[in-house]
């Protein structure tokens, strides 16, 4: 387990080191809110959406452990350990975000989704390890909560952008000749710029401490050098995972099945159930896409507020109990969408989803960070991402078939299934061991 004696950082130091997540979530929010809409506009069938989305989790599966391993074994006297990956990922992700809304064919959009998600993951994984690197155990929950705050803020603005362009700037929200609407294109352009600038903020205003024993670090890096050693180390980590990580993996599985279902199927569910539209070329379907952006902005905004309340609740109860309660609220909220026919009322369940989202982005990582060796923080945080992307891959493979053969293409029922999975994930949190919280309680 890592040492608990790191110097305390100030509020503004934690602010600067977390600010890049504002840009990262700008990218993820635009992706999560608009990808199904883009695919449908370019001709994708509803029961193929989850398969087409597989590009995103597969890239995470491949990229994050490798980036984590590489960042653990990186040190540059100017750039540090994690910041080179922040910067490189931001450049690549920004380029992909400019390309995504200009796809003219479905296969092009899928290809760019691969590029965009891979690039975002290059930036994101080291940010998780950054908290473990820099913060004492007593500040880690607050550090991840600060990241969650910026994730919430970025998600709100990015999700609202198509509506802002439509309602306030008079930009066309209707596809012309099968192309992506201008509202979506301009939103991605803004998002690419914000992504790069926000990550650059953290790169320029945060510092990293050199390894305490540089000679030992260089010797270990030389020993670990080479592709074969890297693959061996990455794959071997599965057999050496801390017990807490294994327990959290089960919780993560059901959590991320639920989130994947929500991101993929909310747009067609709301378009059909509330806007009474199934043709993605129609203005009503595109209006539904904008409203889903407002819904996702709601849950992002709630998560930004909840991020600062969760650490306080965790001190009163426990991190496990907070996570259980939040996931249960989020799951019931997702299930309730089935019974709602008013677009305004759809904002209410998003409050519950936002509470769950805040906990998903905070509690598992805070619990995990206390169970990891400090010299492999990046690697294990990357490995932990397997348990974020594997459930999404499973969901991508099976949800389309379930939708077609069991739910008669009623996509809202997939949201209900996702809600049930989230409730189950909350109950499974009871079986997670949180060693650091026990130590700090004493």
C-alpha positions as CSV (number, residue, x, y, z in Angstrom):
1,X,0.0,0.0,0.0
2,X,1.2,3.5,-0.7
3,X,2.7,5.8,1.9
4,X,0.3,8.3,3.7
5,X,2.9,11.0,4.4
6,X,2.9,13.3,1.3
7,X,2.8,17.1,1.9
8,X,-0.6,18.6,1.9
9,X,-1.5,20.7,-1.2
10,X,-3.5,23.9,-1.2
11,X,-6.9,24.3,-2.7
12,X,-5.5,26.1,-5.8
13,X,-2.8,23.5,-6.3
14,X,-5.5,20.8,-6.4
15,X,-7.6,23.1,-8.7
16,X,-4.8,23.5,-11.2
17,X,-3.9,19.8,-11.3
18,X,-7.6,18.9,-11.9
19,X,-8.6,21.7,-14.3
20,X,-7.6,19.6,-17.4
21,X,-10.5,17.3,-16.7
22,X,-12.8,20.2,-17.7
23,X,-11.5,19.8,-21.2
24,X,-11.4,16.0,-21.1
25,X,-15.1,15.8,-20.1
26,X,-15.9,18.4,-22.9
27,X,-14.7,15.7,-25.3
28,X,-16.5,12.8,-23.6
29,X,-19.7,14.7,-23.1
30,X,-19.9,15.7,-26.8
31,X,-19.1,12.1,-27.7
32,X,-21.7,10.6,-25.3
33,X,-24.4,13.0,-26.1
34,X,-24.1,13.1,-29.9
35,X,-22.5,9.8,-31.2
36,X,-25.8,7.9,-31.5
37,X,-27.3,11.0,-33.1
38,X,-24.5,11.1,-35.6
39,X,-24.6,7.4,-36.4
40,X,-28.4,7.5,-36.8
41,X,-28.1,10.6,-39.1
42,X,-25.6,8.7,-41.2
43,X,-28.0,5.8,-41.6
44,X,-27.3,3.4,-38.7
45,X,-30.2,1.1,-37.6
46,X,-31.2,1.3,-33.9
47,X,-30.3,-2.3,-33.1
48,X,-26.8,-1.8,-34.5
49,X,-26.0,1.3,-32.4
50,X,-24.4,-0.6,-29.5
51,X,-22.1,-2.5,-31.9
52,X,-21.0,0.7,-33.6
53,X,-20.2,2.2,-30.2
54,X,-17.8,-0.6,-29.4
55,X,-15.0,1.5,-30.9
56,X,-15.0,3.6,-27.7
57,X,-14.5,0.9,-25.0
58,X,-12.1,-1.2,-27.1
59,X,-9.7,1.7,-27.6
60,X,-9.8,2.3,-23.8
61,X,-9.1,-1.4,-23.2
62,X,-6.0,-1.2,-25.4
63,X,-4.7,2.3,-24.6
64,X,-5.1,2.9,-20.9
65,X,-3.0,0.1,-19.4
66,X,-0.2,0.8,-21.9
67,X,-0.3,4.6,-21.2
68,X,-0.4,3.9,-17.5
69,X,2.7,1.6,-17.7
70,X,4.6,4.0,-19.9
71,X,3.8,7.0,-17.7
72,X,5.0,5.1,-14.6
73,X,8.3,4.6,-16.4
74,X,8.6,8.1,-17.7
75,X,10.5,11.0,-16.3
76,X,11.5,14.2,-18.1
77,X,13.2,17.1,-16.2
78,X,10.8,19.7,-17.7
79,X,7.7,17.8,-18.5
80,X,7.7,15.4,-15.6
81,X,5.9,12.0,-15.6
82,X,2.2,12.4,-16.4
83,X,2.2,15.8,-18.2
84,X,3.7,14.6,-21.5
85,X,0.8,12.3,-21.9
86,X,-1.7,15.0,-20.9
87,X,-0.3,17.2,-23.7
88,X,0.0,14.6,-26.5
89,X,-3.4,13.2,-25.8
90,X,-5.0,16.7,-25.9
91,X,-3.5,17.5,-29.3
92,X,-4.7,14.2,-30.9
93,X,-8.1,14.4,-29.3
94,X,-8.6,18.0,-30.5
95,X,-7.8,17.0,-34.1
96,X,-10.3,14.1,-33.8
97,X,-13.0,16.4,-32.5
98,X,-12.6,18.6,-35.5
99,X,-12.9,15.6,-37.8
100,X,-15.8,13.8,-36.2
101,X,-18.8,16.0,-37.3
102,X,-17.4,16.2,-40.8
103,X,-17.8,12.5,-41.4
104,X,-19.9,12.0,-44.5
105,X,-20.3,8.2,-44.2
106,X,-21.1,5.9,-41.3
107,X,-17.7,4.0,-41.5
108,X,-15.9,7.3,-41.4
109,X,-17.7,8.3,-38.2
110,X,-16.9,5.0,-36.6
111,X,-13.2,5.3,-37.5
112,X,-13.0,8.8,-36.1
113,X,-14.7,7.6,-32.9
114,X,-11.8,5.1,-32.5
115,X,-9.3,7.9,-32.9
116,X,-11.1,10.3,-30.6
117,X,-11.6,7.9,-27.8
118,X,-8.1,6.6,-28.0
119,X,-6.7,10.1,-27.8
120,X,-9.0,11.1,-24.9
121,X,-7.8,8.0,-23.0
122,X,-4.2,9.0,-23.5
123,X,-4.9,12.2,-21.6
124,X,-7.4,10.8,-19.0
125,X,-5.6,7.8,-17.5
126,X,-2.6,9.8,-16.3
127,X,-4.9,12.3,-14.7
128,X,-6.3,9.5,-12.4
129,X,-2.7,8.5,-11.5
130,X,-1.8,12.2,-10.9
131,X,-4.0,12.3,-7.8
132,X,-2.4,9.3,-6.4
133,X,1.1,10.7,-7.1
134,X,0.5,14.1,-5.6
135,X,-2.0,13.8,-2.8
136,X,-1.8,12.3,0.7
137,X,-4.4,9.7,1.5
138,X,-6.4,12.2,3.5
139,X,-6.8,14.4,0.5
140,X,-7.4,11.8,-2.2
141,X,-11.2,11.7,-1.9
142,X,-11.2,15.5,-2.2
143,X,-8.8,15.3,-5.1
144,X,-11.0,12.9,-7.1
145,X,-14.0,15.1,-6.0
146,X,-12.3,18.1,-7.6
147,X,-11.9,16.1,-10.8
148,X,-15.6,15.2,-10.6
149,X,-16.5,18.9,-10.2
150,X,-14.7,19.8,-13.4
151,X,-16.1,16.7,-15.2
152,X,-19.5,18.0,-14.2
153,X,-18.9,21.5,-15.4
154,X,-17.4,20.4,-18.7
155,X,-20.3,18.0,-19.2
156,X,-22.9,20.7,-18.6
157,X,-21.5,23.2,-21.1
158,X,-20.6,20.6,-23.8
159,X,-24.0,18.9,-23.6
160,X,-25.8,22.2,-24.0
161,X,-23.8,23.5,-26.9
162,X,-26.1,22.2,-29.7
163,X,-29.1,23.8,-28.0
164,X,-27.2,27.0,-27.5
165,X,-26.3,27.2,-31.2
166,X,-29.9,26.4,-32.1
167,X,-31.9,28.6,-29.7
168,X,-29.6,31.5,-29.2
169,X,-27.3,31.8,-32.2
170,X,-29.8,30.7,-34.9
171,X,-27.7,27.9,-36.3
172,X,-29.5,25.2,-38.3
173,X,-30.3,22.0,-36.5
174,X,-31.5,20.1,-39.5
175,X,-29.4,17.7,-41.6
176,X,-28.9,18.8,-45.2
177,X,-28.4,16.1,-47.7
178,X,-27.7,13.6,-45.0
179,X,-24.9,15.6,-43.4
180,X,-24.4,16.2,-39.7
181,X,-26.4,19.4,-38.6
182,X,-24.3,22.6,-38.2
183,X,-25.2,22.8,-34.5
184,X,-23.3,19.5,-33.9
185,X,-20.4,20.5,-36.1
186,X,-19.8,23.8,-34.4
187,X,-20.2,22.2,-31.0
188,X,-17.3,19.8,-31.8
189,X,-15.2,22.7,-33.0
190,X,-15.6,24.5,-29.8
191,X,-15.1,21.3,-27.8
192,X,-11.8,20.6,-29.6
193,X,-10.5,24.1,-28.7
194,X,-11.6,23.9,-25.1
195,X,-10.1,20.4,-24.7
196,X,-6.7,21.6,-25.7
197,X,-6.7,24.8,-23.7
198,X,-8.0,23.2,-20.5
199,X,-5.4,20.4,-20.5
200,X,-2.7,22.9,-21.3
201,X,-3.7,24.8,-18.2
202,X,-2.8,21.8,-16.0
203,X,0.4,21.1,-18.0
204,X,1.7,24.7,-17.4
205,X,0.4,25.3,-13.9
206,X,1.1,22.0,-12.2
207,X,4.4,20.5,-11.1
208,X,5.6,17.0,-10.6
209,X,8.1,15.8,-8.1
210,X,11.1,13.8,-9.4
211,X,11.5,10.2,-8.1
212,X,12.9,10.3,-4.6
213,X,15.6,7.8,-5.6
214,X,16.5,8.7,-9.2
215,X,19.2,6.1,-9.5
216,X,16.8,3.3,-8.5
217,X,14.1,4.7,-10.8
218,X,16.4,4.7,-13.8
219,X,17.6,1.2,-13.0
220,X,14.0,-0.1,-12.8
221,X,13.1,1.7,-16.0
222,X,16.0,0.1,-17.8
223,X,15.0,-3.3,-16.5
224,X,11.4,-2.8,-17.7
225,X,12.4,-1.4,-21.1
226,X,11.1,-3.2,-24.2
227,X,7.8,-4.2,-25.7
228,X,8.0,-7.8,-24.5
229,X,8.6,-6.7,-20.9
230,X,5.9,-4.2,-21.1
231,X,3.3,-6.8,-22.3
232,X,4.5,-9.3,-19.7
233,X,4.1,-6.7,-16.9
234,X,0.7,-5.5,-18.1
235,X,-0.8,-9.0,-18.5
236,X,0.9,-10.2,-15.3
237,X,-0.8,-7.5,-13.3
238,X,-4.1,-9.3,-13.4
239,X,-2.6,-12.0,-11.1
240,X,-1.3,-9.4,-8.7
241,X,-4.3,-7.2,-8.3
242,X,-5.0,-6.1,-4.7
243,X,-8.1,-7.6,-3.2
244,X,-9.9,-4.3,-3.1
245,X,-9.4,-3.9,-6.8
246,X,-10.9,-7.3,-7.6
247,X,-14.0,-6.4,-5.5
248,X,-14.4,-3.0,-7.1
249,X,-14.1,-4.7,-10.5
250,X,-17.4,-6.5,-9.9
251,X,-19.1,-3.2,-8.9
252,X,-17.7,-1.5,-11.9
253,X,-19.0,-4.1,-14.3
254,X,-22.7,-3.5,-13.5
255,X,-22.2,0.2,-13.2
256,X,-20.7,0.7,-16.6
257,X,-23.2,-1.6,-18.3
258,X,-25.8,0.8,-17.0
259,X,-23.9,3.9,-18.2
260,X,-23.2,2.5,-21.6
261,X,-26.9,1.7,-22.0
262,X,-27.8,5.2,-21.1
263,X,-25.3,6.9,-23.5
264,X,-26.3,4.7,-26.4
265,X,-30.1,4.5,-26.1
266,X,-31.3,7.7,-24.5
267,X,-31.5,9.6,-27.8
268,X,-33.6,7.0,-29.7
269,X,-35.7,6.4,-26.5
270,X,-36.6,10.1,-26.1
271,X,-37.0,10.7,-29.8
272,X,-39.6,7.9,-30.0
273,X,-41.3,8.1,-26.6
274,X,-41.5,11.8,-26.2
275,X,-40.9,13.5,-29.5
276,X,-42.7,10.7,-31.5
277,X,-39.9,10.5,-34.1
278,X,-38.0,7.5,-35.5
279,X,-36.6,9.1,-38.7
280,X,-33.1,10.5,-37.8
281,X,-33.4,12.9,-40.8
282,X,-36.4,14.6,-39.3
283,X,-36.3,17.9,-37.4
284,X,-38.2,16.3,-34.5
285,X,-35.5,13.6,-34.1
286,X,-32.8,16.3,-34.1
287,X,-34.8,18.3,-31.5
288,X,-34.8,15.2,-29.4
289,X,-31.1,15.1,-29.8
290,X,-30.8,18.6,-28.4
291,X,-33.1,17.8,-25.5
292,X,-31.0,14.8,-24.6
293,X,-28.1,17.3,-24.4
294,X,-30.1,19.3,-21.9
295,X,-30.8,16.1,-19.9
296,X,-27.1,15.1,-19.9
297,X,-26.2,18.7,-18.9
298,X,-28.6,18.3,-15.9
299,X,-26.8,15.2,-14.7
300,X,-23.4,16.8,-15.3
301,X,-24.4,19.9,-13.3
302,X,-25.8,17.9,-10.4
303,X,-22.6,15.8,-10.3
304,X,-20.5,19.0,-10.1
305,X,-22.4,20.1,-7.0
306,X,-22.6,16.6,-5.5
307,X,-18.8,16.2,-5.9
308,X,-18.2,18.5,-2.9
309,X,-20.9,16.9,-0.8
310,X,-19.8,13.3,-1.2
311,X,-16.5,13.6,0.8
312,X,-18.4,15.1,3.7
313,X,-21.0,12.4,3.6
314,X,-18.2,9.8,3.4
315,X,-16.7,11.1,6.7
316,X,-20.1,10.8,8.4
317,X,-20.9,7.3,7.0
318,X,-18.3,5.6,4.8
319,X,-17.2,5.7,1.2
320,X,-18.8,2.4,0.5
321,X,-22.2,3.5,2.0
322,X,-22.1,6.7,0.0
323,X,-21.4,4.8,-3.2
324,X,-24.2,2.3,-2.5
325,X,-26.8,5.0,-1.9
326,X,-25.8,7.0,-4.9
327,X,-25.9,4.1,-7.3
328,X,-29.3,3.0,-6.0
329,X,-30.7,6.5,-6.6
330,X,-29.2,6.6,-10.1
331,X,-30.6,3.1,-11.0
332,X,-34.1,3.9,-9.8
333,X,-33.9,7.2,-11.8
334,X,-33.0,5.4,-15.0
335,X,-35.8,2.9,-14.6
336,X,-38.3,5.8,-14.0
337,X,-37.7,7.2,-17.5
338,X,-40.1,4.5,-18.9
339,X,-43.1,6.1,-17.2
340,X,-42.3,9.7,-18.3
341,X,-43.9,11.3,-21.4
342,X,-43.2,15.0,-20.7
343,X,-39.8,16.3,-21.8
344,X,-39.6,18.7,-18.9
345,X,-40.2,15.8,-16.4
346,X,-37.3,14.0,-17.9
347,X,-35.0,16.4,-16.1
348,X,-36.0,14.9,-12.7
349,X,-34.4,11.4,-13.2
350,X,-31.3,13.1,-14.5
351,X,-30.9,14.6,-11.0
352,X,-30.6,11.1,-9.6
353,X,-28.3,10.0,-12.5
354,X,-26.1,13.0,-11.6
355,X,-25.8,11.9,-8.0
356,X,-24.7,8.4,-9.2
357,X,-22.3,9.9,-11.7
358,X,-20.6,12.0,-9.1
359,X,-20.0,8.9,-7.0
360,X,-18.9,6.8,-9.9
361,X,-16.2,9.3,-10.7
362,X,-15.0,9.7,-7.1
363,X,-15.5,6.8,-4.7
364,X,-14.1,3.8,-6.6
365,X,-10.9,5.7,-7.4
366,X,-10.5,7.1,-3.9
367,X,-11.0,3.6,-2.4
368,X,-8.6,2.1,-5.0
369,X,-5.8,4.7,-4.7
370,X,-5.3,3.7,-1.0
371,X,-4.8,0.1,-2.0
372,X,-2.1,0.6,-4.7
373,X,1.7,0.7,-4.6
374,X,2.9,4.3,-5.2
375,X,5.4,3.2,-7.9
376,X,2.8,1.6,-10.0
377,X,-0.1,4.0,-9.6
378,X,-0.4,4.8,-13.3
379,X,-0.2,1.1,-14.3
380,X,-2.9,0.0,-11.9
381,X,-5.2,2.9,-12.6
382,X,-4.9,1.9,-16.3
383,X,-5.5,-1.7,-15.5
384,X,-8.6,-0.7,-13.5
385,X,-9.9,0.8,-16.7
386,X,-10.3,-2.7,-18.0
387,X,-13.3,-3.0,-15.6
388,X,-14.7,0.2,-17.1
389,X,-14.4,-0.9,-20.7
390,X,-15.0,-4.7,-20.5
391,X,-18.6,-4.2,-19.4
392,X,-19.1,-1.7,-22.1
393,X,-17.8,-4.2,-24.7
394,X,-20.1,-6.9,-23.3
395,X,-23.0,-4.5,-23.4
396,X,-22.2,-3.4,-26.9
397,X,-22.2,-7.0,-28.1
398,X,-25.4,-8.1,-26.3
399,X,-27.7,-5.1,-25.9
400,X,-28.5,-4.8,-29.6
401,X,-29.7,-8.4,-29.7
402,X,-31.6,-8.0,-26.4
403,X,-33.3,-4.9,-27.9
404,X,-34.3,-6.7,-31.1
405,X,-35.3,-10.1,-29.8
406,X,-36.7,-9.4,-26.3
407,X,-37.7,-5.7,-26.2
408,X,-39.2,-5.4,-29.7
409,X,-36.9,-2.5,-30.5
410,X,-38.3,-0.4,-27.6
411,X,-35.0,1.2,-26.5
412,X,-36.4,2.6,-23.3
413,X,-36.5,-0.9,-21.9
414,X,-32.7,-1.1,-22.3
415,X,-32.6,2.0,-20.1
416,X,-34.6,0.1,-17.5
417,X,-32.3,-2.9,-17.7
418,X,-29.4,-0.5,-17.2
419,X,-31.1,1.0,-14.1
420,X,-31.5,-2.5,-12.6
421,X,-27.8,-3.1,-13.2
422,X,-26.9,0.1,-11.4
423,X,-28.9,-0.8,-8.4
424,X,-27.2,-4.2,-8.3
425,X,-23.8,-2.5,-8.5
426,X,-24.7,-0.4,-5.4
427,X,-25.6,-3.5,-3.4
428,X,-22.3,-5.2,-4.4
429,X,-20.4,-2.2,-3.0
430,X,-21.1,-3.7,0.5
431,X,-18.6,-6.4,-0.2
432,X,-15.7,-4.1,-1.0
433,X,-12.8,-3.8,1.5
434,X,-11.6,-0.2,2.1
435,X,-8.4,-0.6,4.1
436,X,-7.3,3.1,4.1
437,X,-10.6,4.2,5.5
438,X,-10.2,1.7,8.3
439,X,-6.7,3.0,9.1
440,X,-7.8,6.7,9.0
441,X,-10.8,5.9,11.3
442,X,-8.4,4.6,13.9
